[in-house]
Amino acid sequence: MNIIVCVKQVLDPEIPPAKFKIDPAAKNIVPPPGVPPVISVYDERALEAACRLKDKHKGKITAISMGTEKAADVIKHAIAMGADDGFVLQDAAFENLDSFGAAHVLAKAIEKIGQYDLVLCGRQAADWGAGEVGSILAEMLGIPVVTLAAEIQAADKTLRVKRLVSDGFEVLEAPMPCLITVSSEIGLPRLPAGPRMMMARKKVVPVWKAQ
């Protein structure tokens, strides 16, 4: 099973609010220097779901992240957890995109990667929390989408997904390839293993530009 996981770099949620400053000219929040971004906690759950499927069905996990050059650290974190490969999408043209723009860039990257059975995203971004990119991305790729997955099982090119709804849960089946957004109820992500952490540190993460 070939799985692609979209992961996002976000500001470390442990940064105290008092450490932030406001740039009145750019109308931006300026985080304190020296604190690197971290992987979105929701995307970390998507990675955990991918690793569980890989543990059971073998295959390959590819992580992609759109952001600054520091997004390479997010890809290396994914590799330390169990991903096999990863790419950073970094270009001035990718800055300050809305959900549709971000989904367009991710869709082009996934098409460039090629054959895949499943695309996984977190249920929402840990910073903006809109929860839109996954569904828009599935539409652009022309594949089915199931949101808010708490459990994913695969058999014979079909995925069986237990998803959360307001009054409980429902179970859906979807053909592969498809896209699934993963809810936090899937469980805690695994801790990166020592040997994989060493391998991830040595990994050179390719950077793809807009061209």
C-alpha positions in Angstrom: 0.0 0.0 0.0 1.4 3.4 -1.1 0.3 6.1 1.3 0.9 9.9 1.0 0.6 12.0 4.2 0.2 15.7 4.1 1.9 17.3 7.2 2.1 21.0 8.1 4.6 22.9 10.1 3.1 25.2 12.8 4.3 27.4 15.6 5.1 25.4 18.7 1.9 25.6 20.9 4.1 25.6 24.0 5.3 29.1 23.3 3.9 31.5 26.0 1.6 34.1 24.5 3.7 36.9 26.1 6.7 35.9 23.9 4.9 37.0 20.7 5.2 40.4 19.2 3.1 42.3 16.6 4.5 43.7 13.5 2.1 46.7 12.9 3.4 47.4 9.4 3.0 43.8 8.1 0.0 43.1 10.4 1.6 39.8 11.4 2.4 38.0 14.6 6.1 37.6 15.1 7.1 34.5 17.1 10.1 34.6 19.4 13.4 33.8 17.7 15.1 30.5 18.0 12.0 28.4 18.4 11.6 26.1 15.4 8.1 25.1 14.1 6.7 21.7 14.9 4.5 19.2 13.2 0.7 19.9 13.5 -0.7 17.6 16.2 -3.5 16.5 13.9 -1.2 15.6 11.1 0.8 13.6 13.6 -2.3 11.5 14.0 -2.5 11.0 10.3 1.0 9.8 10.3 0.2 7.3 13.1 -2.7 6.0 11.0 -0.4 5.5 8.0 2.2 3.7 10.2 -0.5 1.3 11.5 -1.6 0.5 7.9 2.0 0.0 6.9 2.7 -2.3 9.9 -0.2 -4.5 8.8 0.0 -4.3 5.0 3.6 -3.3 4.2 4.1 -0.7 1.5 5.5 2.9 1.5 4.7 6.1 3.3 5.7 9.5 1.6 5.3 12.7 3.6 4.9 16.1 2.0 4.9 19.5 3.6 4.4 23.0 2.2 6.3 25.7 4.1 9.7 27.2 4.7 13.0 25.4 4.5 12.4 24.5 8.2 9.7 22.2 7.0 12.5 19.7 6.4 12.5 19.1 10.2 8.8 18.1 10.0 9.5 15.6 7.2 12.4 14.2 9.3 10.0 13.8 12.2 7.7 11.9 9.9 10.6 9.7 8.8 11.5 9.1 12.4 8.0 7.9 13.1 7.9 5.5 10.2 7.6 7.3 6.9 10.0 6.2 4.1 10.4 9.4 2.1 9.4 13.0 2.0 9.5 16.3 0.1 9.3 20.0 1.1 7.2 22.3 -1.2 8.9 25.7 -0.7 8.5 28.7 -3.0 7.7 32.4 -2.6 4.6 31.7 -4.7 3.3 29.4 -2.0 3.2 32.0 0.8 0.0 33.2 2.3 -2.2 30.9 0.3 -5.8 30.2 1.3 -7.2 26.6 1.6 -7.8 26.4 -2.2 -4.3 27.5 -3.0 -2.7 25.1 -0.5 -4.8 22.2 -1.9 -3.8 23.1 -5.4 -0.1 23.0 -4.6 -0.5 19.7 -2.7 -2.5 18.2 -5.5 0.2 19.0 -8.0 2.9 17.5 -5.7 0.8 14.3 -5.3 0.4 14.0 -9.1 4.1 14.4 -9.4 4.8 11.6 -6.9 2.5 9.4 -8.9 1.0 6.1 -8.0 -0.7 6.0 -4.6 -3.5 4.1 -2.8 -4.3 6.5 0.0 -3.8 10.2 0.9 -4.1 11.0 4.6 -4.5 14.5 6.2 -5.1 15.7 9.7 -8.7 16.6 10.5 -7.7 20.3 10.5 -4.6 22.5 10.8 -3.4 23.1 14.4 -3.0 26.8 13.6 -6.0 28.0 11.6 -8.3 25.0 12.3 -10.4 25.5 9.2 -10.5 21.8 8.2 -11.0 22.5 4.5 -7.8 21.5 2.7 -8.4 17.7 2.9 -11.8 17.8 1.2 -10.7 20.4 -1.4 -7.6 18.3 -2.2 -9.7 15.2 -2.7 -12.0 17.1 -5.1 -8.9 18.3 -7.1 -7.5 14.8 -7.3 -10.9 13.4 -8.3 -10.9 10.8 -5.6 -13.4 9.9 -2.8 -13.0 11.5 0.6 -14.0 10.4 4.1 -13.5 12.8 7.0 -13.0 12.5 10.7 -11.7 8.9 10.7 -11.3 7.3 14.1 -10.3 3.9 12.6 -9.1 2.7 9.2 -9.0 -0.9 7.9 -7.9 -2.0 4.5 -8.8 -5.1 2.5 -8.8 -5.9 -1.3 -8.5 -2.3 -2.5 -11.3 -1.2 -0.2 -11.0 0.9 2.9 -13.4 0.5 5.8 -13.5 3.7 7.9 -15.2 4.4 11.2 -15.9 8.1 11.3 -17.2 10.4 14.0 -20.6 12.1 13.7 -22.4 14.4 16.2 -24.4 11.6 17.8 -21.9 8.7 17.6 -20.1 7.1 14.7 -20.8 5.6 11.3 -18.9 3.0 9.2 -18.2 3.7 5.5 -16.5 1.9 2.7 -14.5 3.6 0.0 -12.5 2.3 -2.9 -8.8 3.1 -3.3 -7.4 5.5 -4.1 -9.1 7.9 -1.8 -8.4 10.6 0.8 -9.1 10.3 4.5 -8.8 13.0 7.1 -7.9 11.6 10.5 -9.5 12.6 13.8 -7.6 12.7 17.1 -9.7 9.8 18.4 -7.5 7.4 16.3 -5.1 7.5 19.3 -1.8 8.9 20.4 1.0 8.9 17.8 4.0 6.6 18.4 7.2 8.0 19.7 10.1 8.0 17.1 12.4 5.1 17.5 16.1 5.7 18.2 17.5 4.1 15.0 14.9 5.8 12.8 15.8 9.2 14.5 19.4 8.6 13.5 18.4 7.7 9.9 16.1 10.8 9.7 18.9 13.1 10.8 21.0 12.0 7.9 18.2 12.2 5.4 18.5 14.9 2.7 15.0 16.1 2.1 14.4 17.3 -1.5 12.8 20.7 -2.0 10.3 21.2 -4.8 9.7 24.7 -6.2 6.7 26.0 -8.0 8.2 25.3 -11.4 
